[in-house]
Amino acid sequence: MNDKLRVTIKIADVEPIHFEIDRDEEIVYRKAEFHVNRLWADWRQALKNKSSQDVLARVALAFAELYYRKSDELESQARMIDNFEKQLDDLLLKVD
C-alpha cells in the first residue's frame, strides 16, 4: 500500500493546484515546482514587456522541448543498444 500525500503546488502567479500523490514522489514534484518557478522568475525579469501568461507559456514550451529531446535521445540509444546486441548475438552464435 502506497502512502498518499495531498500536495499544493504553486506555479508562477497562477492559483495553487491541489492533488494527491504517492509520498515517495513528492521530491520529484517539488523539484519540478522549484525549477519551473525559477525559470519563470528569471524570464519574467528578462522579458518585462511580456505578460506573465506569455512567460509561463514559454516556460512550458522550454520544458516540453527538453522532454522531447531527451525522449528522442533515449529512443535513439535504445535502438543503438538493440542493434549492438543483435550484432553481438550474430557473432557469438555464428557456427563455422
Backbone torsions as a table, in degrees:
resi	resn	phi	psi	omega
1	MET	NA	127.0	178.5
2	ASN	-83.9	138.4	176.1
3	ASP	-78.5	120.3	-177.4
4	LYS	-92.0	152.5	-179.5
5	LEU	-138.0	132.3	175.5
6	ARG	-90.9	121.8	-177.0
7	VAL	-117.8	157.3	172.4
8	THR	-122.1	124.4	-179.9
9	ILE	-114.4	130.4	178.9
10	LYS	-112.4	116.1	179.1
11	ILE	-114.5	124.1	177.1
12	ALA	51.0	-135.1	179.8
13	ASP	-107.9	28.6	178.7
14	VAL	-90.0	153.0	176.8
15	GLU	-54.0	139.9	178.8
16	PRO	-58.8	148.3	176.3
17	ILE	-110.4	142.9	-177.1
18	HIS	-120.7	133.7	176.5
19	PHE	-161.6	171.5	-177.2
20	GLU	-107.2	136.8	178.4
21	ILE	-136.6	167.5	170.4
22	ASP	-70.6	137.3	-176.6
23	ARG	-55.0	-37.2	-177.7
24	ASP	-72.7	-5.2	176.6
25	GLU	-99.9	-1.3	-176.1
26	GLU	-57.8	-42.1	-176.5
27	ILE	-59.7	-37.2	179.2
28	VAL	-64.9	-44.9	179.5
29	TYR	-66.2	-39.0	179.4
30	ARG	-67.7	-38.6	176.7
31	LYS	-64.8	-43.2	178.7
32	ALA	-62.2	-45.2	178.5
33	GLU	-58.3	-46.5	-179.1
34	PHE	-60.6	-49.7	-175.1
35	HIS	-70.1	-37.5	176.0
36	VAL	-63.5	-46.1	-179.3
37	ASN	-66.0	-37.2	179.0
38	ARG	-65.3	-46.1	179.3
39	LEU	-64.9	-41.8	178.6
40	TRP	-60.1	-45.5	-179.3
41	ALA	-63.9	-43.2	178.8
42	ASP	-61.6	-47.9	-178.0
43	TRP	-71.3	-30.7	178.0
44	ARG	-62.3	-39.1	177.5
45	GLN	-69.5	-42.1	-176.6
46	ALA	-74.5	-29.9	-176.0
47	LEU	-112.5	57.0	-174.1
48	LYS	-58.6	-26.2	-179.1
49	ASN	-84.2	-3.0	179.9
50	LYS	-99.3	150.0	177.9
51	SER	-71.9	160.4	176.7
52	SER	-58.8	-39.3	179.9
53	GLN	-64.1	-41.5	178.4
54	ASP	-63.6	-43.8	179.4
55	VAL	-64.2	-42.5	179.1
56	LEU	-64.0	-36.9	176.2
57	ALA	-63.8	-40.0	177.8
58	ARG	-64.9	-38.4	177.4
59	VAL	-64.5	-44.8	178.6
60	ALA	-59.4	-43.6	179.0
61	LEU	-63.8	-40.5	179.8
62	ALA	-61.8	-43.8	179.9
63	PHE	-71.3	-36.7	176.6
64	ALA	-64.5	-42.6	178.4
65	GLU	-60.5	-44.7	177.7
66	LEU	-61.5	-44.1	179.2
67	TYR	-58.3	-48.4	-177.4
68	TYR	-71.1	-34.0	174.6
69	ARG	-61.7	-45.8	-179.3
70	LYS	-68.1	-38.0	177.6
71	SER	-62.4	-45.7	178.4
72	ASP	-62.3	-40.9	179.3
73	GLU	-63.2	-43.3	178.7
74	LEU	-65.0	-39.8	177.1
75	GLU	-63.0	-42.5	178.8
76	SER	-62.8	-43.3	178.6
77	GLN	-65.3	-39.1	178.6
78	ALA	-63.8	-41.5	177.5
79	ARG	-64.0	-41.5	179.9
80	MET	-62.7	-42.6	178.5
81	ILE	-65.8	-41.8	177.6
82	ASP	-59.9	-44.3	178.7
83	ASN	-64.2	-41.2	178.6
84	PHE	-62.6	-44.9	179.2
85	GLU	-62.4	-39.5	178.5
86	LYS	-64.0	-45.4	178.4
87	GLN	-62.7	-41.0	179.0
88	LEU	-64.7	-44.2	176.7
89	ASP	-59.5	-44.0	178.9
90	ASP	-59.5	-41.9	179.3
91	LEU	-68.2	-43.0	-176.2
92	LEU	-75.8	-29.3	-176.7
93	LEU	-95.3	-1.2	180.0
94	LYS	-67.2	124.6	179.5
95	VAL	-111.1	122.7	179.6
96	ASP	-96.6	NA	NA
